[in-house]
Amino acid sequence: MLEKIMFFLGVLSIGYFIGIALYAGLSSKFPFLWLAAGICFLAVGAGCRAGISLPAGLRAAVWAASGIFLAAFLVTEGLIVYAMCQRPEKGLDYLIVLGAQVKGRRPSQSLEYRIDKAYSYLKENPQTRAVLSGGQGYGEEISEAQCMYEELSQRGIAASRLLLESGSVNTMENIVFSRDLLEKEHPEGTGDLRVGIVTNGFHIFRGCAIARKNLDCTIQEVPARGNLFLQANYMVRECLGIWKDKWMGNL
């Protein structure tokens, strides 16, 4: 039975890697994890078929480590899914819209979904303002913040409601630099503000957790859509990102 499970997981993982490569390309190195995992699963399956058996003590250690890893993974994914299902209150004071890749001057699909969500909320809540957060990376002709500003302005959101934060390069900086902008806007203090974090659903738990640790205000989830085919890839990557930020003390 274990042999069949390993072969199935191996073929599935390698097939998913090929699917990502054909569908979205390999601009990120993370999908190679699926290829590596698939090869490992197939190797274990081949070992089972060949009758290779580890010493009892080592086998027990491997099973224990695997169990701990799986339990931590499932708990983390549960937190991600729970955050994805949250809905914000009406009339928040601010949104912080976290940046994502810009292709030239156009938003990537992930960023487009975030812009769509921000626009929908801002249209329905005309008193809410937004901090558009994201710097300019490799291959981007403008900053992520500028891209979001142009898209929202074209859709009719007044420039006076949009604050640009164009220096950040990761989620931690998105939050910290946006906090600095809010503190400039409210020198009397930000403790009474209600702030929504806008990002794709798979990313909303980490974004809000970092915000709750670093901002002196009430934080709410404003989850945007994500690509269904790439969701598994994003969810696994996000789990590792949460562990890394927890280790570094960011959340």
Buried (B, 14 or more C-beta within 10 A) or exposed (E): EEBEEBBEBBBBBBEBBBBBBEEBEEEEEEBEBBBEBBBBBBEBBBBBEEEEEEEEEEEEEEEEEEEEEEEEBEEBBEBBEEBBEBEBEEEBBBBBBBBBBBBEEBBBBBBBBBBBBBBBBBEEBEEBBBBBBBBBEEEBEBBBBBBBBBBBEEBEBEEEBBBBBBBBBBBBBBBBBBBEBBBEBBEEEBEEBBBBBBBBBBBBBBBBBBBBBBBEBBBBBBBBBBBEEBEEBBBBBBBEBBEEBEEEEBB
